[in-house]
Amino acid sequence: MGLDKQELERAIASWSPEDLFGSTLCEYGLESGFSLHIFPELVSTNQSLWNLIEAGATEGTVVLARRQSGGRGQWGRQWRSPEGGLYLSLALRPDLPVTQAQILTLCSAWGIATVLRDRDIPIAIKWPNDLVLDRRKLGGILTETRLEGDRIHSAVVGVGINWTNPVPDHGINLHSFLSQKALPGVASLEQLAALTLQGMTYGYRYFRRYGVEHLLPSYLKLLTHLGRQAIVEGRPGIITGVSPTGQLQVTLSPTDPPSENRSRDRHPSEILLQPGTINLGYENL
């Protein structure tokens, strides 16, 4: 089932100069192309790619698996990876400050969403790393990095996207969604893999060429919780954006008036939240 290497190579080779919105693959993609490694089953595509990098694999190396026995999400959570889904990891050599580590996830999510939206698939992004379709989770991104001093020397960006695999209640698979469309936009798992790689490289090269400041306005248009209420340590606030280093921006509401025994700040204040410090959930999308 799925992930035929020759079919995937043909899908990648079919990209036309117009596919990246008037740009050539060499302009925004990885100029040396992709080195594809496909396996029936792995514990983790990210871990297998790190093993290849340690053995000398270069930027543009891609590991895919038909299923994973130990797939991981953010913060060590298990990512269920039965056959029928897309499980893919891409090697990068970004040479970026460590402060921009979260931007690799941000630009990958934006690039994938942008390419799939160009196929009339209305993908949104739930900060920090979820791809959302029809208010349910379609996929996720896990970025891991290795440092030299205070710079990111190597990175592995792993992506899991539901295609025909079973999903939990808050999830959705793309094939079921597209089966209701007259023009499905994506016809196979190989095509989905090719589009995902296209989106990842498009987002990455756009960021490298123009900077995160130019990418953020487009990213925020796809953000699911922008303008929504959030509770931070018991205090209500409004999600107002994402910082240039990838933190969630929340403007907290004024606190209660001071009493005789205490004083409080009565003015709104903006805070920045790191991934893992707030759970936005899917209940109110």
Backbone bond lengths (Angstrom), bond angles and torsions (degrees), N, CA, C in turn:
res aa  C-N    CA-C-N  psi(-1)  N-CA   C-N-CA  omega(-1)  CA-C   N-CA-C  phi
1 M - - - 1.462 - - 1.523 110.38 -
2 G 1.328 117.21 117.45 1.460 121.87 167.64 1.511 115.90 69.15
3 L 1.301 115.47 166.48 1.453 126.85 173.22 1.524 112.84 58.99
4 D 1.312 114.99 59.46 1.449 120.95 170.50 1.531 107.82 -85.54
5 K 1.334 117.07 126.81 1.460 120.56 -173.19 1.521 111.90 -62.84
6 Q 1.323 117.89 -42.18 1.457 119.68 -179.45 1.525 111.52 -65.58
7 E 1.333 116.71 -38.03 1.462 119.90 177.09 1.531 111.03 -65.15
8 L 1.325 116.37 -39.37 1.452 119.97 178.40 1.526 110.69 -65.79
9 E 1.331 117.12 -42.58 1.463 120.22 178.31 1.519 110.94 -62.00
10 R 1.338 116.91 -39.10 1.467 119.68 177.84 1.527 110.93 -66.32
11 A 1.341 116.19 -38.67 1.469 119.42 179.26 1.527 110.73 -64.37
12 I 1.336 117.35 -40.56 1.460 120.93 177.54 1.520 110.59 -66.67
13 A 1.350 116.38 -42.31 1.465 120.68 -178.57 1.519 112.44 -67.49
14 S 1.338 117.53 -18.75 1.465 120.72 -177.09 1.509 113.21 -79.95
15 W 1.353 118.17 -6.37 1.457 119.65 178.72 1.518 109.12 -58.98
16 S 1.286 116.44 131.17 1.459 121.69 177.98 1.525 109.49 -101.67
17 P 1.348 117.72 165.81 1.471 118.89 178.27 1.517 113.15 -57.33
18 E 1.332 117.45 -24.16 1.456 119.92 -179.13 1.523 113.11 -83.93
19 D 1.335 117.15 -12.49 1.458 120.00 -172.96 1.520 112.84 -60.74
20 L 1.317 116.79 -33.45 1.459 119.98 -179.12 1.517 109.99 -100.63
21 F 1.344 114.11 45.44 1.459 121.07 172.49 1.532 111.20 59.20
22 G 1.339 114.44 48.69 1.452 120.57 176.62 1.516 113.97 89.41
23 S 1.329 118.22 3.75 1.454 121.46 -178.73 1.520 110.01 -111.90
24 T 1.321 116.64 152.21 1.453 120.49 178.07 1.525 110.11 -84.15
25 L 1.329 115.95 160.14 1.459 120.09 177.90 1.527 110.71 -60.61
26 C 1.333 117.44 -39.23 1.458 119.72 -179.16 1.522 111.49 -65.17
27 E 1.331 117.26 -28.21 1.454 119.18 -178.50 1.518 111.51 -71.98
28 Y 1.329 116.92 -39.23 1.461 119.88 -175.60 1.522 113.55 -117.51
29 G 1.301 118.07 -13.63 1.450 119.99 -176.13 1.512 112.25 -93.62
30 L 1.319 116.71 -170.66 1.451 121.72 176.63 1.522 106.58 -86.88
31 E 1.335 116.34 112.57 1.443 120.89 -167.87 1.528 113.40 -58.69
32 S 1.319 116.62 -30.62 1.463 119.42 -178.54 1.518 112.76 -82.27
33 G 1.325 117.78 -1.76 1.455 120.28 -179.63 1.512 111.85 83.11
34 F 1.341 115.54 -170.89 1.454 121.80 -177.37 1.517 110.83 -111.79
35 S 1.320 115.36 143.11 1.453 122.10 170.12 1.526 106.79 -107.15
36 L 1.338 117.06 109.52 1.460 122.66 -170.09 1.519 111.31 -95.38
37 H 1.335 115.38 132.82 1.464 122.14 176.08 1.530 106.92 -129.56
38 I 1.336 116.68 114.72 1.462 121.58 -176.43 1.519 109.32 -115.88
39 F 1.340 115.90 132.70 1.456 121.75 -177.26 1.536 109.81 -127.01
40 P 1.338 116.83 147.92 1.472 119.04 175.65 1.530 111.48 -62.77
41 E 1.332 117.08 -42.99 1.465 121.04 -179.07 1.521 109.63 -152.48
42 L 1.323 114.98 140.16 1.457 122.24 174.52 1.526 108.71 -136.82
43 V 1.313 115.73 158.82 1.455 118.38 169.53 1.520 109.26 -65.61
44 S 1.347 116.71 -47.27 1.456 122.60 -177.98 1.524 108.69 -156.34
45 T 1.328 117.71 128.87 1.468 119.62 176.17 1.522 110.82 -65.81
46 N 1.334 117.90 -35.46 1.462 119.76 176.91 1.526 111.36 -60.52
47 Q 1.328 117.01 -48.47 1.462 119.70 -177.81 1.519 111.27 -65.45
48 S 1.315 117.45 -39.85 1.466 120.01 178.97 1.525 111.29 -65.11
49 L 1.332 116.72 -35.34 1.456 119.26 177.48 1.526 110.99 -69.73
50 W 1.329 118.49 -38.83 1.464 119.76 174.91 1.526 110.69 -59.12
51 N 1.319 116.76 -38.86 1.465 119.85 177.86 1.529 110.58 -61.86
52 L 1.332 116.80 -40.61 1.460 120.21 178.48 1.528 111.09 -67.49
53 I 1.341 116.71 -39.31 1.463 120.24 178.60 1.531 110.44 -62.06
54 E 1.322 116.42 -42.52 1.463 120.03 177.89 1.523 111.79 -62.88
55 A 1.345 116.16 -25.03 1.469 120.80 177.99 1.530 112.38 -91.27
56 G 1.348 116.66 4.08 1.453 119.36 174.47 1.513 115.94 111.97
57 A 1.328 119.17 5.75 1.460 121.00 179.86 1.525 110.52 -62.92
58 T 1.330 116.60 146.53 1.458 122.69 -174.50 1.521 111.62 -103.99
59 E 1.353 114.74 172.81 1.463 120.88 174.67 1.525 109.16 -55.61
60 G 1.318 115.84 138.83 1.456 120.74 -178.12 1.515 113.48 96.44
61 T 1.340 117.83 -5.59 1.464 120.00 174.09 1.525 108.95 -70.44
62 V 1.332 115.67 135.79 1.462 122.14 -176.09 1.520 108.97 -127.60
63 V 1.314 116.56 132.00 1.463 122.54 173.85 1.518 108.47 -114.82
64 L 1.332 116.18 129.42 1.462 122.05 175.97 1.522 108.66 -127.13
65 A 1.324 115.83 149.67 1.467 121.28 177.00 1.525 109.15 -136.21
66 R 1.322 115.56 145.24 1.467 119.13 176.27 1.527 111.10 -71.30
67 R 1.328 115.34 -26.08 1.469 120.06 174.57 1.528 107.71 -158.58
68 Q 1.329 115.21 158.81 1.460 122.28 176.89 1.525 109.04 -123.46
69 S 1.303 115.74 140.99 1.470 119.26 177.13 1.518 112.05 -93.35
70 G 1.346 117.24 -17.16 1.461 120.16 -178.74 1.509 111.63 -141.68
71 G 1.320 117.12 43.49 1.458 121.15 179.44 1.516 111.21 -61.03
72 R 1.356 115.73 146.59 1.452 120.59 -176.26 1.521 110.40 -122.47
73 G 1.317 115.14 144.98 1.450 121.21 169.92 1.516 109.17 -106.60
74 Q 1.329 116.25 -162.97 1.458 119.92 177.84 1.526 110.71 -64.38
75 W 1.337 115.57 146.78 1.469 124.27 174.64 1.529 112.28 57.53
76 G 1.349 116.26 33.10 1.446 120.98 174.41 1.503 115.88 77.82
77 R 1.327 117.84 5.92 1.457 120.05 178.42 1.527 110.72 -68.05
78 Q 1.323 115.88 147.17 1.458 120.10 178.89 1.518 110.09 -73.91
79 W 1.334 115.77 136.61 1.463 121.50 173.82 1.523 107.05 -109.25
80 R 1.333 117.05 110.52 1.465 121.01 179.88 1.516 108.68 -62.94
81 S 1.337 115.39 129.06 1.462 119.76 -170.66 1.524 112.14 -133.67
82 P 1.339 118.60 58.69 1.461 119.90 178.04 1.524 111.02 -73.77
83 E 1.316 115.69 164.90 1.463 120.44 179.17 1.530 109.79 -59.52
84 G 1.316 114.72 143.96 1.454 120.58 -178.77 1.510 113.51 111.65
85 G 1.346 117.17 -14.99 1.456 121.05 177.27 1.516 111.37 -99.09
86 L 1.315 115.79 170.57 1.460 122.38 174.98 1.522 108.64 -100.13
87 Y 1.323 116.81 123.35 1.451 123.14 179.27 1.520 106.98 -129.45
88 L 1.316 116.76 110.35 1.467 122.23 -165.47 1.520 109.75 -143.20
89 S 1.325 117.04 140.59 1.461 122.20 175.41 1.520 109.37 -134.33
90 L 1.336 115.48 139.00 1.464 123.22 -177.00 1.527 109.42 -121.58
91 A 1.341 116.07 133.78 1.463 121.75 178.40 1.527 110.71 -89.96
92 L 1.340 115.65 134.97 1.454 122.47 177.04 1.526 109.29 -129.83
93 R 1.328 115.39 153.76 1.467 122.40 172.99 1.526 107.36 -121.63
94 P 1.307 119.16 76.53 1.456 120.69 -165.47 1.521 116.05 -78.38
95 D 1.338 119.50 -28.54 1.467 122.53 -175.33 1.524 110.57 47.65
96 L 1.329 115.66 61.32 1.459 122.87 -178.84 1.531 109.94 -119.07
97 P 1.322 117.80 157.11 1.471 119.41 172.29 1.526 110.06 -60.96
98 V 1.306 117.45 146.76 1.458 121.04 -178.98 1.525 111.41 -60.06
99 T 1.317 117.52 -25.05 1.466 120.98 179.40 1.530 112.37 -65.50
100 Q 1.336 117.66 -16.15 1.458 120.60 -178.91 1.525 113.00 -102.28
101 A 1.332 117.11 16.33 1.466 120.22 -178.15 1.527 111.85 -58.28
102 Q 1.326 117.24 -41.33 1.465 119.93 -177.02 1.529 112.46 -69.35
103 I 1.342 117.05 -19.95 1.455 120.08 -179.30 1.520 110.91 -68.47
104 L 1.328 118.68 -25.82 1.458 120.49 177.49 1.526 110.93 -63.85
105 T 1.318 117.67 -37.44 1.464 120.53 173.96 1.512 110.85 -70.03
106 L 1.330 116.45 -43.74 1.467 121.62 -178.27 1.525 111.17 -58.93
107 C 1.347 117.19 -48.89 1.463 118.72 -176.13 1.525 111.74 -72.63
108 S 1.331 118.04 -28.90 1.463 120.28 175.70 1.525 110.77 -67.30
109 A 1.339 116.16 -46.56 1.465 120.05 178.79 1.525 110.79 -60.79
110 W 1.324 116.83 -45.37 1.465 120.73 179.90 1.525 111.38 -62.98
111 G 1.334 117.05 -42.69 1.460 119.92 -179.35 1.514 112.76 -64.76
112 I 1.339 116.72 -44.99 1.470 119.86 178.61 1.517 110.30 -63.05
113 A 1.326 116.59 -46.71 1.468 119.92 179.82 1.520 111.02 -60.62
114 T 1.322 117.30 -40.97 1.458 120.99 -178.25 1.521 111.68 -64.82
115 V 1.331 117.02 -44.37 1.460 120.52 179.89 1.530 111.29 -66.05
116 L 1.346 117.71 -41.53 1.460 119.62 179.68 1.528 111.14 -70.97
117 R 1.313 118.15 -34.94 1.462 120.31 175.41 1.530 111.02 -64.61
118 D 1.323 116.77 -30.71 1.458 119.97 174.83 1.526 111.34 -64.93
119 R 1.348 117.07 -18.91 1.475 123.28 174.34 1.527 111.02 -96.71
120 D 1.320 116.90 18.54 1.466 122.76 179.04 1.519 112.80 64.13
121 I 1.337 116.89 32.31 1.463 122.61 174.17 1.522 106.32 -109.47
122 P 1.327 118.92 109.74 1.477 121.67 -168.14 1.524 113.79 -78.16
123 I 1.321 116.52 70.33 1.460 121.97 -179.41 1.529 110.27 -73.90
124 A 1.315 116.45 138.59 1.460 122.77 170.43 1.524 108.17 -119.53
125 I 1.329 116.48 174.33 1.458 121.91 -177.48 1.523 108.99 -125.66
126 K 1.331 116.53 126.58 1.465 121.23 172.00 1.524 107.54 -102.82
127 W 1.331 115.21 116.76 1.463 119.75 -178.35 1.530 110.50 -58.57
128 P 1.344 117.46 138.48 1.454 126.07 4.02 1.513 115.78 -98.20
129 N 1.354 119.11 -13.55 1.468 116.91 -165.77 1.528 115.20 -146.03
130 D 1.323 119.01 13.99 1.467 120.48 -177.30 1.520 111.81 -101.27
131 L 1.331 115.42 139.61 1.455 122.57 169.31 1.524 107.59 -96.60
132 V 1.323 116.69 128.87 1.460 122.49 -170.76 1.523 109.58 -119.31
133 L 1.330 115.55 137.87 1.459 122.32 176.78 1.519 108.12 -138.75
134 D 1.316 115.70 127.62 1.461 120.82 179.09 1.531 111.13 54.14
135 R 1.350 116.29 40.57 1.465 125.22 177.50 1.527 113.43 65.21
136 R 1.326 116.77 19.14 1.462 120.93 177.07 1.527 110.14 -130.65
137 K 1.311 115.45 161.63 1.458 120.20 -175.20 1.516 110.79 -77.83
138 L 1.335 115.26 120.05 1.460 121.44 175.54 1.517 111.45 -93.93
139 G 1.319 117.12 -35.43 1.460 119.82 -176.02 1.505 111.83 -167.22
140 G 1.325 114.44 178.66 1.455 120.95 -179.73 1.508 111.02 -148.63
141 I 1.320 115.48 164.68 1.461 122.77 -177.45 1.526 108.76 -129.18
142 L 1.324 115.87 134.54 1.463 121.85 175.74 1.519 108.32 -126.18
143 T 1.319 116.69 113.35 1.460 122.55 179.35 1.519 109.53 -105.04
144 E 1.324 115.36 130.62 1.459 122.17 176.72 1.524 108.76 -124.08
145 T 1.333 116.46 145.46 1.459 120.37 -174.86 1.526 111.55 -132.02
146 R 1.322 114.72 158.38 1.458 122.89 171.42 1.527 107.45 -126.01
147 L 1.325 115.85 138.70 1.457 121.14 -172.03 1.526 111.91 -109.81
148 E 1.332 113.62 151.05 1.458 122.64 163.52 1.520 106.51 -125.24
149 G 1.306 116.72 105.95 1.447 120.58 -171.98 1.512 110.18 67.15
150 D 1.329 116.81 -125.59 1.459 120.31 -179.44 1.531 111.61 -105.13
151 R 1.354 116.50 22.97 1.459 120.21 -179.64 1.528 110.65 -124.49
152 I 1.319 114.65 150.33 1.464 121.32 178.52 1.517 108.33 -82.70
153 H 1.299 116.35 112.72 1.460 121.65 -178.90 1.525 111.24 -85.29
154 S 1.312 116.54 -45.26 1.463 122.09 -178.06 1.518 109.37 -134.94
155 A 1.322 115.65 150.16 1.466 120.58 176.73 1.515 109.28 -143.83
156 V 1.308 114.54 146.24 1.471 122.22 171.81 1.519 106.61 -121.45
157 V 1.321 115.51 122.91 1.465 121.56 178.08 1.525 107.41 -108.24
158 G 1.327 115.55 112.06 1.457 121.37 -179.81 1.519 111.00 -101.32
159 V 1.321 115.97 138.46 1.462 121.79 -178.98 1.529 108.87 -129.51
160 G 1.322 115.69 133.21 1.459 121.55 170.47 1.520 108.81 -120.97
161 I 1.336 117.59 126.66 1.458 122.46 179.28 1.527 108.93 -131.10
162 N 1.327 115.92 132.28 1.462 120.62 179.51 1.526 109.69 -74.75
163 W 1.332 116.19 125.20 1.467 121.49 178.03 1.521 110.09 -110.58
164 T 1.340 117.87 -76.81 1.471 120.15 175.05 1.521 111.39 -117.74
165 N 1.308 118.57 0.61 1.464 122.83 -176.58 1.525 111.42 -70.45
166 P 1.330 117.65 152.76 1.470 120.11 174.20 1.513 111.16 -64.29
167 V 1.328 116.57 149.70 1.466 121.57 -175.92 1.523 109.44 -133.55
168 P 1.345 117.85 157.67 1.473 120.95 175.08 1.520 111.05 -71.39
169 D 1.335 116.66 178.30 1.469 121.76 -174.42 1.516 112.58 -59.15
170 H 1.328 118.04 -36.77 1.464 120.18 -177.52 1.524 112.06 -88.17
171 G 1.354 117.07 6.64 1.458 121.17 -178.03 1.521 112.55 -106.01
172 I 1.311 115.54 171.46 1.461 123.12 177.81 1.518 107.59 -149.16
173 N 1.335 117.14 144.22 1.459 117.57 172.15 1.525 109.81 -107.70
174 L 1.323 114.82 147.86 1.455 121.29 -169.30 1.525 112.00 -69.08
175 H 1.314 117.41 -37.04 1.457 120.07 -177.79 1.523 110.98 -61.51
176 S 1.325 117.89 -42.87 1.473 120.70 178.97 1.519 110.86 -63.89
177 F 1.332 116.90 -41.75 1.455 120.49 178.66 1.523 111.19 -62.33
178 L 1.334 116.91 -43.82 1.462 120.84 -176.19 1.522 112.67 -74.13
179 S 1.330 116.71 -22.96 1.475 119.18 -179.35 1.524 111.89 -64.02
180 Q 1.316 117.49 -16.29 1.463 121.75 179.07 1.526 112.29 -92.05
181 K 1.348 116.92 0.21 1.451 121.19 -176.63 1.528 110.80 -102.99
182 A 1.345 116.44 144.96 1.458 120.50 176.83 1.528 110.73 -66.53
183 L 1.328 117.12 -39.81 1.462 122.51 177.20 1.528 107.64 -118.77
184 P 1.328 117.94 100.84 1.464 119.63 -168.54 1.519 115.50 -66.91
185 G 1.319 120.09 -28.06 1.460 120.97 177.82 1.521 114.35 87.04
186 V 1.328 118.45 -35.45 1.463 123.03 176.33 1.525 106.89 -134.87
187 A 1.341 116.25 126.09 1.466 119.70 -171.11 1.519 113.98 -105.10
188 S 1.330 118.94 -15.05 1.459 120.11 -174.15 1.518 109.70 -156.49
189 L 1.322 115.64 165.81 1.460 120.87 176.46 1.525 110.60 -64.93
190 E 1.333 116.65 -35.66 1.467 119.48 177.55 1.529 110.94 -63.52
191 Q 1.316 116.65 -41.24 1.460 119.38 178.82 1.529 110.73 -66.49
192 L 1.333 116.82 -38.94 1.460 120.02 176.33 1.520 110.63 -62.07
193 A 1.333 117.52 -41.84 1.469 120.70 178.45 1.520 110.78 -62.62
194 A 1.330 116.94 -42.82 1.460 120.77 179.84 1.528 110.93 -64.06
195 L 1.327 117.13 -42.88 1.457 120.57 179.04 1.527 111.49 -66.66
196 T 1.317 116.63 -35.56 1.460 120.59 177.75 1.530 110.74 -64.53
197 L 1.327 116.89 -45.45 1.458 120.34 176.32 1.526 111.25 -62.92
198 Q 1.311 115.54 -39.52 1.460 119.52 177.41 1.530 110.70 -60.69
199 G 1.333 115.80 -44.66 1.451 119.85 179.74 1.514 112.67 -66.05
200 M 1.335 117.27 -41.93 1.463 120.47 -179.99 1.526 111.20 -61.78
201 T 1.334 117.12 -45.27 1.454 119.93 -178.55 1.523 111.07 -71.83
202 Y 1.322 116.79 -35.43 1.465 119.61 177.29 1.525 110.42 -62.34
203 G 1.337 116.80 -48.83 1.455 120.24 179.78 1.516 112.29 -62.60
204 Y 1.326 116.34 -42.07 1.467 120.99 -178.58 1.517 111.17 -64.64
205 R 1.329 117.58 -47.78 1.461 120.14 -177.76 1.523 111.73 -71.42
206 Y 1.312 117.01 -32.34 1.472 119.19 175.53 1.529 109.84 -62.32
207 F 1.318 115.70 -45.80 1.462 120.32 177.58 1.520 111.25 -60.89
208 R 1.339 117.69 -44.94 1.456 120.16 -177.73 1.528 111.84 -66.58
209 R 1.318 116.68 -32.98 1.462 119.78 -177.35 1.527 112.20 -81.76
210 Y 1.343 117.11 -43.32 1.464 120.07 -170.79 1.526 113.99 -109.30
211 G 1.338 117.43 -14.33 1.452 119.99 -179.68 1.517 112.58 88.89
212 V 1.320 115.35 158.33 1.456 120.80 -176.07 1.519 111.78 -66.86
213 E 1.327 117.60 -27.60 1.465 119.84 -179.44 1.526 111.75 -62.25
214 H 1.324 117.52 -33.97 1.463 121.14 178.29 1.523 111.32 -79.65
215 L 1.334 117.14 -27.30 1.463 120.76 -178.59 1.524 112.27 -80.11
216 L 1.331 116.96 -35.48 1.465 121.23 -172.39 1.527 114.43 -56.53
217 P 1.343 121.19 -43.43 1.467 118.63 -179.57 1.527 113.42 -57.53
218 S 1.332 117.28 -39.97 1.463 120.24 177.70 1.522 111.49 -70.78
219 Y 1.331 115.69 -37.35 1.462 120.24 177.71 1.525 110.88 -61.78
220 L 1.330 116.70 -43.65 1.467 120.32 -176.34 1.527 111.71 -65.88
221 K 1.321 117.73 -27.18 1.464 120.03 177.23 1.527 112.18 -65.28
222 L 1.325 116.81 -21.41 1.464 121.38 -178.51 1.526 112.47 -101.46
223 L 1.332 117.84 0.30 1.461 121.85 -173.65 1.526 110.80 -78.67
224 T 1.326 117.17 124.92 1.460 121.70 -171.98 1.522 113.31 -67.20
225 H 1.309 118.33 -37.10 1.465 120.57 -170.99 1.519 113.27 -101.73
226 L 1.304 118.61 10.24 1.453 119.98 -179.68 1.534 110.09 -61.35
227 G 1.330 116.51 128.01 1.460 121.21 -178.37 1.514 114.52 83.08
228 R 1.336 117.56 -0.43 1.471 121.06 -179.82 1.521 110.72 -89.40
229 Q 1.323 114.33 160.25 1.462 119.71 178.13 1.520 110.72 -76.79
230 A 1.312 115.61 145.25 1.459 122.78 173.99 1.525 108.64 -136.66
231 I 1.315 115.79 146.33 1.464 121.20 177.11 1.526 107.91 -107.35
232 V 1.326 116.10 120.46 1.459 121.38 -178.41 1.522 107.86 -119.87
233 E 1.338 115.95 111.96 1.469 121.89 -178.59 1.525 110.70 51.84
234 G 1.316 115.86 44.19 1.453 121.81 176.92 1.513 115.37 80.13
235 R 1.293 117.30 0.52 1.464 120.81 -176.64 1.526 109.34 -110.99
236 P 1.341 119.68 128.93 1.460 121.19 -177.61 1.525 111.94 -75.35
237 G 1.302 114.80 150.52 1.453 120.68 176.85 1.517 110.26 -157.71
238 I 1.325 115.87 178.96 1.455 122.94 179.97 1.529 108.67 -121.66
239 I 1.341 116.44 133.76 1.464 121.21 176.63 1.523 108.53 -75.41
240 T 1.314 116.02 119.54 1.464 120.60 -173.10 1.519 113.95 -112.53
241 G 1.334 118.97 -9.07 1.454 118.68 179.24 1.508 112.63 162.78
242 V 1.322 114.40 -164.97 1.463 123.24 177.38 1.522 106.99 -132.56
243 S 1.318 117.01 136.70 1.463 121.43 -176.38 1.527 110.53 -76.04
244 P 1.337 117.96 164.89 1.463 121.25 177.33 1.524 114.60 -64.41
245 T 1.321 117.65 -8.88 1.459 120.67 173.48 1.526 112.25 -110.47
246 G 1.338 116.89 10.75 1.451 120.73 168.98 1.509 117.23 96.18
247 Q 1.344 119.29 1.96 1.459 120.47 178.28 1.529 110.31 -81.22
248 L 1.329 115.38 153.13 1.454 121.39 177.43 1.527 109.24 -79.55
249 Q 1.325 116.91 130.08 1.456 121.96 178.81 1.523 109.50 -94.89
250 V 1.307 116.58 125.69 1.458 122.60 178.99 1.522 108.22 -129.17
251 T 1.330 116.22 128.87 1.457 121.29 174.07 1.516 108.47 -97.23
252 L 1.321 116.68 114.17 1.458 121.62 -177.13 1.522 110.79 -79.36
253 S 1.322 115.45 145.82 1.460 120.87 178.08 1.520 110.25 -71.90
254 P 1.344 117.26 158.35 1.471 119.25 176.78 1.514 110.84 -59.36
255 T 1.312 116.54 147.09 1.461 120.70 178.24 1.516 110.06 -81.57
256 D 1.321 114.89 174.71 1.468 120.55 178.73 1.529 110.56 -62.56
257 P 1.315 117.56 156.51 1.476 119.88 176.24 1.520 110.60 -60.21
258 P 1.312 118.25 149.49 1.468 120.49 179.50 1.515 111.40 -65.82
259 S 1.302 116.48 147.05 1.462 122.06 174.76 1.528 108.56 -100.04
260 E 1.340 115.95 -174.96 1.460 119.00 -179.72 1.523 111.74 -65.81
261 N 1.332 116.56 -28.26 1.460 119.84 -172.95 1.527 113.96 -102.62
262 R 1.314 117.08 -2.15 1.454 117.64 -178.19 1.517 109.65 -152.82
263 S 1.290 114.60 155.52 1.457 120.07 174.41 1.523 108.36 -124.70
264 R 1.332 114.45 146.33 1.458 119.52 -178.95 1.527 109.57 -137.26
265 D 1.312 113.86 156.34 1.447 119.96 174.44 1.527 108.37 -71.98
266 R 1.332 117.68 120.20 1.452 121.20 -178.54 1.525 112.02 -95.12
267 H 1.335 117.57 7.40 1.454 120.47 -177.12 1.534 110.24 -106.05
268 P 1.344 117.07 149.22 1.469 118.49 174.50 1.518 110.42 -59.78
269 S 1.306 116.26 148.73 1.463 120.40 178.04 1.521 108.95 -138.48
270 E 1.322 116.15 143.04 1.463 121.21 179.17 1.516 109.48 -96.98
271 I 1.332 115.75 134.83 1.454 121.12 175.83 1.517 108.87 -125.81
272 L 1.321 115.13 159.70 1.460 122.59 177.77 1.519 108.34 -114.75
273 L 1.337 116.45 128.67 1.462 121.74 -177.37 1.520 110.56 -110.12
274 Q 1.327 115.40 132.54 1.447 120.68 174.83 1.528 110.24 -79.45
275 P 1.346 118.19 153.01 1.464 119.48 173.12 1.521 111.02 -53.81
276 G 1.322 115.15 140.53 1.458 120.53 179.71 1.511 114.59 93.37
277 T 1.345 117.25 -7.04 1.467 119.54 -178.83 1.522 113.02 -99.50
278 I 1.346 116.99 -4.83 1.472 120.11 177.60 1.522 107.53 -150.13
279 N 1.310 116.80 142.41 1.459 123.00 178.32 1.520 108.38 -109.61
280 L 1.323 117.17 108.31 1.453 120.49 -177.22 1.522 113.26 -79.18
281 G 1.334 117.18 -28.71 1.459 120.49 174.30 1.515 114.06 70.66
282 Y 1.338 115.08 176.84 1.455 122.72 -179.98 1.526 112.18 -116.44
283 E 1.318 116.66 -0.78 1.461 119.63 -171.58 1.521 112.77 -66.50
284 N 1.316 118.01 -33.98 1.459 120.51 -172.46 1.532 113.98 -114.50
285 L 1.340 115.80 22.77 1.468 117.91 178.11 1.524 111.17 -70.59
